[in-house]
Amino acid sequence: LIGDTPLYKGSSMTFEESNALFGGCFADGFAFEGLEVLSGPPTVTFKWRHFGKFSGVYTESIGMKHHGNGDMLNLIGLCIAKVTLKFV
């Protein structure tokens, strides 16, 4: 759900490709935690956190590689999802 940034092109990657890219960055895992549900269906809004030690390699969309040093990365975000009967 990141979308496109100068160093990551989400629109040109499948879920599997993106998962492999980030899986390589966080060799010990990249946990996901739901922090707070702010609104219920049909439009669900929730706050989340992703965290893990950057101990692998991240390759930018332009090919430049960044090697992790083991520092903890902590991302907090917000998601708005429309739920339909298709997802029940």
DRENDOKOL-788058 format. One record per residue: residue number from 0; x, y, z of N, C-alpha, C in turn. Coordinates in pm, 1 decimal, decimal comma. Layout:
! DRENDOKOL-788058
site pos=NUM n_c1=X n_c2=Y n_c3=Z ca_c1=X ca_c2=Y ca_c3=Z c_c1=X c_c2=Y c_c3=Z .
...
This chain:
! DRENDOKOL-788058
site pos=0 n_c1=80,2 n_c2=-119,8 n_c3=0,0 ca_c1=0,0 ca_c2=0,0 ca_c3=0,0 c_c1=84,4 c_c2=126,0 c_c3=0,0 .
site pos=1 n_c1=215,6 n_c2=109,7 n_c3=-9,7 ca_c1=302,6 ca_c2=226,7 ca_c3=-7,4 c_c1=283,6 c_c2=310,6 c_c3=-132,9 .
site pos=2 n_c1=261,7 n_c2=245,1 n_c3=-247,1 ca_c1=251,5 ca_c2=318,9 ca_c3=-372,7 c_c1=389,7 c_c2=348,4 c_c3=-428,2 .
site pos=3 n_c1=399,8 n_c2=455,3 n_c3=-505,8 ca_c1=527,1 ca_c2=491,2 ca_c3=-567,5 c_c1=596,4 c_c2=602,6 c_c3=-490,1 .
site pos=4 n_c1=723,6 n_c2=583,7 n_c3=-467,9 ca_c1=809,3 ca_c2=685,1 ca_c3=-406,6 c_c1=932,8 c_c2=695,9 c_c3=-494,8 .
site pos=5 n_c1=1020,4 n_c2=792,4 n_c3=-470,5 ca_c1=1140,7 ca_c2=802,1 ca_c3=-553,6 c_c1=1228,8 c_c2=676,3 c_c3=-551,3 .
site pos=6 n_c1=1223,8 n_c2=597,6 n_c3=-442,3 ca_c1=1313,0 ca_c2=482,0 ca_c3=-430,7 c_c1=1240,4 c_c2=347,7 c_c3=-428,0 .
site pos=7 n_c1=1108,6 n_c2=349,3 n_c3=-445,7 ca_c1=1028,7 ca_c2=226,8 ca_c3=-445,6 c_c1=912,0 c_c2=246,3 c_c3=-541,1 .
site pos=8 n_c1=897,0 n_c2=156,7 n_c3=-636,1 ca_c1=789,1 ca_c2=166,5 ca_c3=-735,0 c_c1=688,4 c_c2=54,4 c_c3=-711,0 .
site pos=9 n_c1=597,2 n_c2=75,8 n_c3=-617,9 ca_c1=497,9 ca_c2=-24,2 ca_c3=-584,0 c_c1=406,9 c_c2=-61,2 c_c3=-699,8 .
site pos=10 n_c1=382,5 n_c2=33,9 n_c3=-789,6 ca_c1=290,9 ca_c2=8,6 ca_c3=-900,7 c_c1=347,3 c_c2=-89,5 c_c3=-1002,7 .
site pos=11 n_c1=478,0 n_c2=-111,5 n_c3=-1000,6 ca_c1=539,2 ca_c2=-201,8 ca_c3=-1098,3 c_c1=575,9 c_c2=-338,0 c_c3=-1037,8 .
site pos=12 n_c1=532,3 n_c2=-363,5 n_c3=-912,8 ca_c1=566,0 ca_c2=-488,4 ca_c3=-845,1 c_c1=440,7 c_c2=-566,4 c_c3=-808,9 .
site pos=13 n_c1=450,9 n_c2=-697,7 n_c3=-814,0 ca_c1=344,1 ca_c2=-781,4 ca_c3=-762,5 c_c1=358,9 c_c2=-789,0 c_c3=-610,1 .
site pos=14 n_c1=257,1 n_c2=-842,0 n_c3=-544,1 ca_c1=266,7 ca_c2=-862,0 ca_c3=-399,3 c_c1=386,0 c_c2=-950,9 c_c3=-366,7 .
site pos=15 n_c1=403,9 n_c2=-1057,9 n_c3=-445,3 ca_c1=513,5 ca_c2=-1153,0 ca_c3=-420,0 c_c1=650,1 c_c2=-1085,8 c_c3=-435,8 .
site pos=16 n_c1=665,1 n_c2=-1001,3 n_c3=-536,7 ca_c1=792,5 ca_c2=-931,4 ca_c3=-557,3 c_c1=821,5 c_c2=-833,5 c_c3=-443,5 .
site pos=17 n_c1=720,3 n_c2=-760,8 n_c3=-402,1 ca_c1=737,1 ca_c2=-666,4 ca_c3=-291,9 c_c1=768,8 c_c2=-739,7 c_c3=-162,0 .
site pos=18 n_c1=699,4 n_c2=-851,1 n_c3=-137,9 ca_c1=723,5 ca_c2=-930,5 ca_c3=-18,1 c_c1=865,8 c_c2=-986,2 c_c3=-16,6 .
site pos=19 n_c1=914,6 n_c2=-1029,8 n_c3=-132,1 ca_c1=1052,5 ca_c2=-1081,1 ca_c3=-141,4 c_c1=1153,6 c_c2=-969,3 c_c3=-116,4 .
site pos=20 n_c1=1126,9 n_c2=-849,7 n_c3=-171,0 ca_c1=1217,0 ca_c2=-736,4 ca_c3=-151,7 c_c1=1229,8 c_c2=-701,8 c_c3=-3,9 .
site pos=21 n_c1=1115,3 n_c2=-684,9 n_c3=63,6 ca_c1=1119,6 ca_c2=-648,1 ca_c3=205,5 c_c1=1161,7 c_c2=-764,9 c_c3=293,5 .
site pos=22 n_c1=1131,2 n_c2=-887,2 n_c3=251,6 ca_c1=1178,5 ca_c2=-1004,0 ca_c3=325,5 c_c1=1330,6 c_c2=-1011,4 c_c3=327,2 .
site pos=23 n_c1=1393,6 n_c2=-966,4 n_c3=218,3 ca_c1=1539,6 ca_c2=-963,3 ca_c3=212,0 c_c1=1600,1 c_c2=-854,7 c_c3=299,0 .
site pos=24 n_c1=1524,3 n_c2=-750,6 n_c3=326,7 ca_c1=1573,1 ca_c2=-641,0 ca_c3=412,4 c_c1=1570,4 c_c2=-679,3 c_c3=559,8 .
site pos=25 n_c1=1468,6 n_c2=-756,8 n_c3=595,5 ca_c1=1444,6 ca_c2=-790,0 ca_c3=736,3 c_c1=1454,1 c_c2=-941,1 c_c3=753,7 .
site pos=26 n_c1=1576,4 n_c2=-990,9 n_c3=755,6 ca_c1=1602,0 ca_c2=-1134,7 ca_c3=759,5 c_c1=1543,1 c_c2=-1202,0 c_c3=883,9 .
site pos=27 n_c1=1529,4 n_c2=-1129,1 n_c3=993,0 ca_c1=1474,6 ca_c2=-1184,4 ca_c3=1116,8 c_c1=1324,2 c_c2=-1164,0 c_c3=1128,4 .
site pos=28 n_c1=1261,8 n_c2=-1109,0 n_c3=1024,9 ca_c1=1118,1 ca_c2=-1085,6 ca_c3=1025,2 c_c1=1083,9 c_c2=-938,0 c_c3=1030,6 .
site pos=29 n_c1=964,9 n_c2=-905,8 n_c3=981,0 ca_c1=914,9 ca_c2=-768,3 ca_c3=977,2 c_c1=771,2 c_c2=-774,1 c_c3=1026,8 .
site pos=30 n_c1=754,3 n_c2=-768,2 n_c3=1157,2 ca_c1=624,9 ca_c2=-789,8 ca_c3=1221,7 c_c1=524,5 c_c2=-680,5 c_c3=1186,7 .
site pos=31 n_c1=397,7 n_c2=-719,6 n_c3=1185,0 ca_c1=287,0 ca_c2=-626,8 ca_c3=1161,9 c_c1=196,5 c_c2=-630,2 c_c3=1283,0 .
site pos=32 n_c1=154,9 n_c2=-512,8 n_c3=1327,7 ca_c1=69,2 ca_c2=-504,1 ca_c3=1445,7 c_c1=-42,0 c_c2=-402,3 c_c3=1419,9 .
site pos=33 n_c1=-165,3 n_c2=-442,9 n_c3=1441,4 ca_c1=-276,8 ca_c2=-348,7 ca_c3=1436,9 c_c1=-282,5 c_c2=-275,4 c_c3=1569,9 .
site pos=34 n_c1=-275,6 n_c2=-143,8 n_c3=1566,6 ca_c1=-269,6 ca_c2=-66,2 ca_c3=1690,4 c_c1=-406,7 c_c2=-17,8 c_c3=1739,0 .
site pos=35 n_c1=-489,4 n_c2=27,9 n_c3=1643,5 ca_c1=-617,2 ca_c2=86,1 ca_c3=1684,6 c_c1=-713,5 c_c2=85,3 c_c3=1566,2 .
site pos=36 n_c1=-835,3 n_c2=42,1 n_c3=1590,5 ca_c1=-940,4 ca_c2=49,8 ca_c3=1489,5 c_c1=-1016,8 c_c2=178,8 c_c3=1515,7 .
site pos=37 n_c1=-1023,1 n_c2=264,7 n_c3=1413,5 ca_c1=-1083,4 ca_c2=396,1 ca_c3=1430,0 c_c1=-1227,2 c_c2=404,1 c_c3=1378,3 .
site pos=38 n_c1=-1262,9 n_c2=316,7 n_c3=1284,1 ca_c1=-1400,7 ca_c2=312,9 ca_c3=1236,0 c_c1=-1431,6 c_c2=174,5 c_c3=1181,8 .
site pos=39 n_c1=-1558,7 n_c2=137,2 n_c3=1190,3 ca_c1=-1600,4 ca_c2=4,2 ca_c3=1147,7 c_c1=-1655,9 c_c2=1,6 c_c3=1006,6 .
site pos=40 n_c1=-1699,5 n_c2=-116,9 n_c3=965,1 ca_c1=-1746,8 ca_c2=-136,9 ca_c3=828,2 c_c1=-1865,8 c_c2=-45,5 c_c3=794,6 .
site pos=41 n_c1=-1883,9 n_c2=-17,2 n_c3=665,7 ca_c1=-1813,9 ca_c2=-75,7 ca_c3=551,2 c_c1=-1679,4 c_c2=-9,8 c_c3=519,2 .
site pos=42 n_c1=-1653,7 n_c2=108,0 n_c3=575,2 ca_c1=-1522,5 ca_c2=169,5 ca_c3=555,9 c_c1=-1446,5 c_c2=157,1 c_c3=686,9 .
site pos=43 n_c1=-1343,1 n_c2=73,4 n_c3=685,6 ca_c1=-1265,3 ca_c2=45,6 ca_c3=806,5 c_c1=-1138,6 c_c2=129,7 c_c3=803,7 .
site pos=44 n_c1=-1115,9 n_c2=200,5 n_c3=910,2 ca_c1=-993,9 ca_c2=280,5 ca_c3=923,5 c_c1=-918,8 c_c2=228,1 c_c3=1045,4 .
site pos=45 n_c1=-789,7 n_c2=197,7 n_c3=1025,6 ca_c1=-711,8 ca_c2=148,4 ca_c3=1138,3 c_c1=-568,2 c_c2=197,8 c_c3=1131,9 .
site pos=46 n_c1=-507,4 n_c2=206,8 n_c3=1248,5 ca_c1=-368,5 ca_c2=246,8 ca_c3=1263,4 c_c1=-285,6 c_c2=120,1 c_c3=1280,1 .
site pos=47 n_c1=-168,1 n_c2=113,6 n_c3=1213,5 ca_c1=-86,1 ca_c2=-6,8 ca_c3=1216,1 c_c1=61,0 c_c2=27,5 c_c3=1240,9 .
site pos=48 n_c1=136,2 n_c2=-77,5 n_c3=1270,2 ca_c1=281,4 ca_c2=-63,3 ca_c3=1289,4 c_c1=350,2 c_c2=-183,4 c_c3=1225,8 .
site pos=49 n_c1=458,1 n_c2=-157,0 n_c3=1154,5 ca_c1=548,3 ca_c2=-259,3 ca_c3=1100,7 c_c1=682,5 c_c2=-234,9 c_c3=1168,4 .
site pos=50 n_c1=749,9 n_c2=-340,5 n_c3=1213,0 ca_c1=879,2 ca_c2=-318,7 ca_c3=1277,4 c_c1=969,8 c_c2=-440,0 c_c3=1261,1 .
site pos=51 n_c1=1097,5 n_c2=-415,4 n_c3=1260,7 ca_c1=1196,9 ca_c2=-521,3 ca_c3=1249,0 c_c1=1336,3 c_c2=-463,6 c_c3=1235,6 .
site pos=52 n_c1=1437,6 n_c2=-547,8 n_c3=1253,2 ca_c1=1577,4 ca_c2=-505,5 ca_c3=1239,3 c_c1=1618,1 c_c2=-510,8 c_c3=1092,7 .
site pos=53 n_c1=1670,6 n_c2=-398,4 n_c3=1042,9 ca_c1=1717,4 ca_c2=-390,1 ca_c3=905,0 c_c1=1856,3 c_c2=-454,6 c_c3=899,4 .
site pos=54 n_c1=1856,0 n_c2=-585,2 n_c3=871,5 ca_c1=1981,2 ca_c2=-660,8 ca_c3=873,4 c_c1=2016,2 c_c2=-719,3 c_c3=737,0 .
site pos=55 n_c1=1932,4 n_c2=-693,0 n_c3=636,9 ca_c1=1956,4 ca_c2=-746,7 ca_c3=502,9 c_c1=1997,2 c_c2=-638,4 c_c3=405,6 .
site pos=56 n_c1=1951,5 n_c2=-652,0 n_c3=282,1 ca_c1=1985,3 ca_c2=-557,1 ca_c3=175,1 c_c1=1857,3 c_c2=-507,0 c_c3=110,0 .
site pos=57 n_c1=1848,8 n_c2=-374,6 n_c3=90,6 ca_c1=1737,7 ca_c2=-313,8 ca_c3=17,0 c_c1=1791,7 c_c2=-263,2 c_c3=-115,5 .
site pos=58 n_c1=1727,9 n_c2=-302,8 n_c3=-225,7 ca_c1=1768,6 ca_c2=-256,2 ca_c3=-357,9 c_c1=1662,1 c_c2=-160,4 c_c3=-409,1 .
site pos=59 n_c1=1702,2 n_c2=-35,1 n_c3=-432,2 ca_c1=1611,1 ca_c2=67,2 ca_c3=-483,6 c_c1=1563,8 c_c2=31,7 c_c3=-623,8 .
site pos=60 n_c1=1458,3 n_c2=101,0 n_c3=-668,2 ca_c1=1405,2 ca_c2=78,8 ca_c3=-802,9 c_c1=1506,7 c_c2=115,5 c_c3=-910,3 .
site pos=61 n_c1=1606,3 n_c2=198,3 n_c3=-875,8 ca_c1=1711,2 ca_c2=234,6 ca_c3=-972,6 c_c1=1833,8 c_c2=143,4 c_c3=-961,9 .
site pos=62 n_c1=1825,9 n_c2=43,0 n_c3=-873,0 ca_c1=1932,4 ca_c2=-56,5 ca_c3=-862,6 c_c1=2034,8 c_c2=-34,9 c_c3=-753,2 .
site pos=63 n_c1=2035,0 n_c2=79,2 n_c3=-685,4 ca_c1=2131,6 ca_c2=104,9 ca_c3=-578,6 c_c1=2097,9 c_c2=19,3 c_c3=-457,2 .
site pos=64 n_c1=2199,7 n_c2=-41,3 n_c3=-396,2 ca_c1=2179,6 ca_c2=-131,0 ca_c3=-281,9 c_c1=2216,1 c_c2=-60,9 c_c3=-151,0 .
site pos=65 n_c1=2136,3 n_c2=-89,2 n_c3=-48,4 ca_c1=2161,3 ca_c2=-37,8 ca_c3=86,5 c_c1=2169,1 c_c2=-157,3 c_c3=180,2 .
site pos=66 n_c1=2280,0 n_c2=-169,7 n_c3=251,8 ca_c1=2301,3 ca_c2=-280,5 ca_c3=344,3 c_c1=2263,1 c_c2=-236,8 c_c3=485,8 .
site pos=67 n_c1=2179,0 n_c2=-316,9 n_c3=549,3 ca_c1=2133,8 ca_c2=-285,1 ca_c3=684,4 c_c1=2244,5 c_c2=-303,9 c_c3=787,1 .
site pos=68 n_c1=2231,0 n_c2=-234,7 n_c3=898,9 ca_c1=2328,7 ca_c2=-244,8 ca_c3=1007,4 c_c1=2267,3 c_c2=-301,5 c_c3=1135,2 .
site pos=69 n_c1=2146,5 n_c2=-357,2 n_c3=1124,4 ca_c1=2082,3 ca_c2=-416,3 ca_c3=1241,1 c_c1=1995,4 c_c2=-320,6 c_c3=1319,9 .
site pos=70 n_c1=1987,5 n_c2=-194,1 n_c3=1277,1 ca_c1=1902,5 ca_c2=-98,6 ca_c3=1348,5 c_c1=1755,6 c_c2=-138,6 c_c3=1336,3 .
site pos=71 n_c1=1679,5 n_c2=-109,3 n_c3=1440,9 ca_c1=1537,0 ca_c2=-136,1 ca_c3=1442,1 c_c1=1464,7 c_c2=-29,4 c_c3=1359,5 .
site pos=72 n_c1=1380,6 n_c2=-73,8 n_c3=1268,2 ca_c1=1297,1 ca_c2=15,3 ca_c3=1188,4 c_c1=1155,0 c_c2=4,2 c_c3=1241,4 .
site pos=73 n_c1=1091,9 n_c2=116,5 n_c3=1266,4 ca_c1=958,0 ca_c2=120,2 ca_c3=1322,7 c_c1=873,1 c_c2=212,8 c_c3=1236,5 .
site pos=74 n_c1=779,6 n_c2=156,5 n_c3=1161,4 ca_c1=691,4 ca_c2=235,3 ca_c3=1075,2 c_c1=550,0 c_c2=233,0 c_c3=1132,1 .
site pos=75 n_c1=487,3 n_c2=348,5 n_c3=1135,9 ca_c1=349,1 ca_c2=358,3 ca_c3=1180,8 c_c1=269,0 c_c2=420,1 c_c3=1067,7 .
site pos=76 n_c1=152,8 n_c2=362,1 n_c3=1039,2 ca_c1=71,7 ca_c2=412,2 ca_c3=929,6 c_c1=-76,2 c_c2=401,5 c_c3=958,4 .
site pos=77 n_c1=-153,3 n_c2=448,0 n_c3=861,6 ca_c1=-297,7 ca_c2=449,0 ca_c3=869,8 c_c1=-351,9 c_c2=387,6 c_c3=742,3 .
site pos=78 n_c1=-453,9 n_c2=304,5 n_c3=753,5 ca_c1=-513,7 ca_c2=240,5 ca_c3=637,4 c_c1=-664,1 c_c2=264,6 c_c3=638,6 .
site pos=79 n_c1=-717,0 n_c2=296,0 n_c3=520,9 ca_c1=-861,0 ca_c2=307,3 ca_c3=502,2 c_c1=-898,4 c_c2=203,1 c_c3=398,5 .
site pos=80 n_c1=-980,8 n_c2=106,5 n_c3=437,2 ca_c1=-1019,2 ca_c2=-3,2 ca_c3=349,0 c_c1=-1171,1 c_c2=-12,1 c_c3=339,1 .
site pos=81 n_c1=-1220,7 n_c2=-26,6 n_c3=219,0 ca_c1=-1364,3 ca_c2=-46,5 ca_c3=198,5 c_c1=-1392,2 c_c2=-195,9 c_c3=195,3 .
site pos=82 n_c1=-1477,5 n_c2=-241,8 n_c3=283,8 ca_c1=-1511,0 ca_c2=-383,2 ca_c3=296,3 c_c1=-1644,0 c_c2=-408,8 c_c3=225,9 .
site pos=83 n_c1=-1647,0 n_c2=-515,9 n_c3=144,8 ca_c1=-1770,0 ca_c2=-554,7 ca_c3=77,1 c_c1=-1802,3 c_c2=-697,7 c_c3=114,9 .
site pos=84 n_c1=-1917,7 n_c2=-746,9 n_c3=72,3 ca_c1=-1955,8 ca_c2=-886,3 ca_c3=99,2 c_c1=-1858,3 c_c2=-983,5 c_c3=37,1 .
site pos=85 n_c1=-1786,8 n_c2=-941,9 n_c3=-65,9 ca_c1=-1686,2 ca_c2=-1025,6 ca_c3=-131,4 c_c1=-1575,8 c_c2=-1067,0 c_c3=-33,2 .
site pos=86 n_c1=-1548,8 n_c2=-984,9 n_c3=68,2 ca_c1=-1441,2 ca_c2=-1010,7 ca_c3=163,3 c_c1=-1488,2 c_c2=-1076,4 c_c3=292,0 .
site pos=87 n_c1=-1615,8 n_c2=-1107,7 n_c3=302,7 ca_c1=-1669,6 ca_c2=-1168,5 ca_c3=425,4 c_c1=-1648,9 c_c2=-1318,1 c_c3=423,4 .
